[in-house]
Every structure is written in C-alpha cells, then in structure tokens.
Amino acid sequence: MEHGLRTLQPAGWVNPRGYANGIAGRGTTIFIAGQIGWNARGELETDDFAGQVRQALGNIVAVLAVAGARAEHLARMTWYVIDTREYLAALVEVGQAYREVIGPYYPAMTLVQVTALLEERARVEIEATALLPE
C-alpha cells in the first residue's frame, strides 16, 4: 500500500485477472473524463483498437500528472467499447499496452459495450477515478 490504496478482495473469491474487485483509499479524488485514443491535438492517429487503448491510457496518465498523481493512484476505470469481440480479439495487445503505460496497477474496472461513441472513429473510451494520498 505504498501508493495509498488498498485492494479489497473478499476471502474465498477467485483472484481477478487484470482488475481489482475493489479499492479503498483516502486523499484527493481526481475524476478523469472519458479519454479516447486521440493525441494532444485532438486527432486520432490510428483505427487500431489496441493503438487507441494505448493512447487513451496515455491521456489518462497525462491528466493524472497535472494533479501530481501517477498510474498507481488509479482507483477505478470504466471502459466503453463499440464491440466486445474486437476487445477480446486484441486482448494480448491491450494487455501489453496496459502494462507498458499503467504498469502493474489494477484498479476496480468495468467494461461495457455501447452502440456508439461521440467521436465517430473512436473504438474505446476510458474514464477513470484516482485517489492522491494525503
């Protein structure tokens, strides 16, 4: 718990892979709007699903940095995808991008399929909440 967050794992439950069932912490709450895979100029550089995930995660880390926080302060993420089959087909690449950008930190996460995102070419949108310890 060196980063101020504690993973909540009920006794007897199977350990989740790639996320936490719950996170507890105390500090400044940082709410990060849904981030898509566009760059700082608001341009999508790729239609590749894993590429958009990598950029969206990088955008989250950039917003965290403004608050003096890092990826290990993430408490919750919600992923909105256009197609869960596309997500599953790119899972290896998505996992690699996650580990490279976020690291070995797994907040509470939810993934839902939606019919559309506001940006027509976006394949994924990720919103996040972080806790910067007191």
C-alpha positions, 0 to 999 in steps of 0.5 A: 500500500505504498501508493495509498490504496488498498485492494479489497478482495473478499476471502474465498473469491477467485483472484481477478485477472487484470482488475481489482474487485475493489479499492479503498483509499483516502486523499484527493479524488481526481475524476478523469473524463472519458479519454479516447485514443486521440493525441494532444491535438485532438486527432486520432492517429490510428483505427487500431483498437489496441493503438487507441487503448494505448493512447487513451491510457496515455491521456489518462496518465497525462491528466493524472500528472497535472494533479501530481498523481501517477498510474498507481493512484488509479482507483477505478476505470470504466471502459466503453467499447463499440464491440466486445469481440474486437476487445477480446480479439486484441486482448494480448495487445491491450494487455501489453499496452496496459502494462507498458503505460499503467504498469502493474496497477489494477484498479476496480474496472468495468467494461461495457459495450455501447452502440456508439461513441461521440467521436465517430472513429473512436473504438474505446473510451476510458474514464477513470477515478484516482485517489492522491494520498494525503 
